[in-house]
Amino acid sequence: MKNTSTNTNTNANTASARTSLVLVLGATGKTGRRVVRTLRGAGVAVRAASRSGEVRFDWTEPATWAGALDGASAVYLVAPDEGYDAVPRFVAQAAAAGVGRFVALSGRGIEHVGEDFGRGMAAAEEAVRASGAEWAVVRPNNFFQNFDEDLWRQALLDGRLALPIGDVPEAFIDADDVAEVAAKLLTRPRAEHVDGVYEISGARGLTFREAVAVMARAAGREIGFVELTAEEYHAELLAAGYPVAAAKALGALFALHREGLTALPVPGIQDLLNRAPSDFATYAEKAAATGVWTPKATS
């Protein structure tokens, strides 16, 4: 755990010994749906909100905010990549409505990134710090699930992951671990809560080349890793149909990783959950067993 700040809470409606209702934003997303599942599994009342989820919430439609916030005492905040200027307004409205604790998802190294990446996360961090409520910022490494759910899934399925990263390791983390940390920070008693930034990672650093080799063995097929220059990577993203802004954002992310700022594991999971982080090889075996990296046979 890295606790970078404390504040005196001025909101009279702060979280008590047990949070009564947690609003989870981005509830259909990678971490949001896991936070919902974790909290409900622990018997916590949850309002799962997103543009297409159980409760409608849209950052671009402030009229949807009040209904999502009604009765909520804590919020899991996942800021949008676009339209992040709405975040401070939402947080202010939430605090005024009685939300006493915010847990915002961010990313390790975000403080070192320029304007091309993570502006929504930075806006969320700033807003919850200024809210007057209890707050926590969770800064994880890259998720295991980036390999099987979205970002790099198709590349692995095609047998070639090409990135501009070199031999700098990344302490990949399981999104389930992130959700468990968020759930704990959302619900632990007020006497145990400490405002601050919580950095979390996996147990060990792996280079992307090493990670691909682990997944290839698990899938029982050849999957190659190709090293690109930053310029080649940008060109490949554009050729694949990525918008310029998205290509710049991914380029900025890998520029951060090349600096080694997220390479070393941190003890956040052990400190918060009293156990070791989930293992990447175990994740790869489970994911491969679903066939996610195995091309479908063509007739």
Secondary structure, 3 states (H helix, E strand, C coil): CCCCCCCCCCCCCCCCCCCCCEEEECCCCCCHHHHHHHHHHCCCCEEEEECCCCEECCCCCHHHHHHHHCCCCEEEECCCCCCHHHHHHHHHHHHHCCCCEEEEECCCCHHHCCCCCCHHHHHHHHHHHCCCCEEEEEEECCEHHHCCCCCCHHHHHCCEEEECCCCCCECCECHHHHHHHHHHHHHCCHHHCCCEEEEECCCCCECHHHHHHHHHHHHCCCCEEEECCHHHHHHHHHHCCCCHHHHHHHHHHHHHHHCCCCCCCCCHHHHHHCCCCCCHHHHHHHHHHCCCCCCCCCC
